[in-house]
Amino acid sequence: MRIDLHTHTTFSDGTDTPTELLVNAKAAGLDVVAIVDHDSTLGWDEAEAAAHDTGVALVRGTEVSALYRGISVHLLCYLQNPEHSALLLQHEKVRDARVNRAQRMVEALTIDFGITWEDILEQTVEGTTIGRPHIADAIVAAGHVPDRSAAFATMLYPGSRYYVPHYAPDALDAIRTIRAAGGVAVFAHPGASDRGRVVSDSVIAEFAEAGLQGLEVFHRDNPTDQRERLTGLARELNLFITGSSDYHGDGKPNRLGENTTDPEVFARIEELGVTPVVRS
């Protein structure tokens, strides 16, 4: 059984619609795929219908953007109650902050490159959680850089004159909210040191005390030394280990199924969540 528990659609920063993602997951030989759009569940219904059509089992979830003392922390939330009020409010606050931040970044880019808010909206569908990747896509479409990676490297990185931070909940509060909503909480790419600062072992232990249940160890952004560190820490803290692609369609080089999750871990996640896995 091949299981990929981290993918994104056009409802956040992926380029595949939910239907396209399920079709591509089947073509990639996956048996199970999770859609975890950033702070949004709007792609769930379309993905569920596509799961029935393709025969690929669907894990519904979100990726929650959070902070721990200034360090960016991404939390995968699987099989939660999508109507849980506190989690809905958390998602809404982050989405609103992303839009405000994007508008401020575009104001600066308009002066230097002529990028407008309408250019950003052309890179989205209705309901998309707008973020830096959509600004990057507009910069690419205008011909200023060849791809998203170049846009991030030259214009959209933290510290750039165009970069604006956005609100994100405290990571401990976010974990507690995920658990209160009946979701399964997994720390996404926790050793991705090339993305910026990573939290220490003691902080991950603090996350575990707050309700964290797993670590996404097998991810292309976790270097080998970080994978070894995280594997040992997971054993010590009794956290399960996942592997995922973090697929974004054409938005990133990550390919479906390039890292996968053990079927026994998947069974545990399914048992812990309150929303069922969708099967045909």
ZIBEL-V652437 format. One line per field, one symbol per residue. ss: DSSP state (a for helix, b for strand, c for the rest). psi: psi as a letter, one per 30 degrees, with the letter a starting at -180 (. if undefined). A space follows every 50 residues. Layout:
# ZIBEL-V652437
ss->???
psi->???
This chain:
# ZIBEL-V652437
ss->ccbbbbbccccccccccaaaaaaaaaaccccbbbbbbbcccccaaaaaaa aaaaccbbbbbbbbbbbbccbbbbbbbbccccccaaaaaaaaaaaaaaaa aaaaaaaaaaaaacccaaaaaccccccccccaaaaaaaaaaccccccaaa aaaaaaccccccccccccbbaaaaaaaaaacccbbbbcccccaaaccccc aaaaaaaaaacccbbbbbcccccaaaaaaaaaaaaaaccbbbbcccbcaa acccccccccccaaaaaaaaaacccccbcc
psi->kkkjgjllaffcglfkleeeeeeeeefggkfkkkkiljhkgffeeeeeee eeefgkkkjkalkkklkjhfkkkkkkjkhljfgkeeeeeeeeeeeeeeee eeeeeeeefeeffgkleeeeffgllkfkjkaeeeeeeeeeefgflfleee eeefeglkflffkkllkklkeeeeeeeeefgglkkkjkifgifffaklll eeeeeeeeefgkflkjejkffjleeeeeeeeeeeeeghklklklehkgbf flfkkkgfklkkeeeeeeeeeflfklkkl.
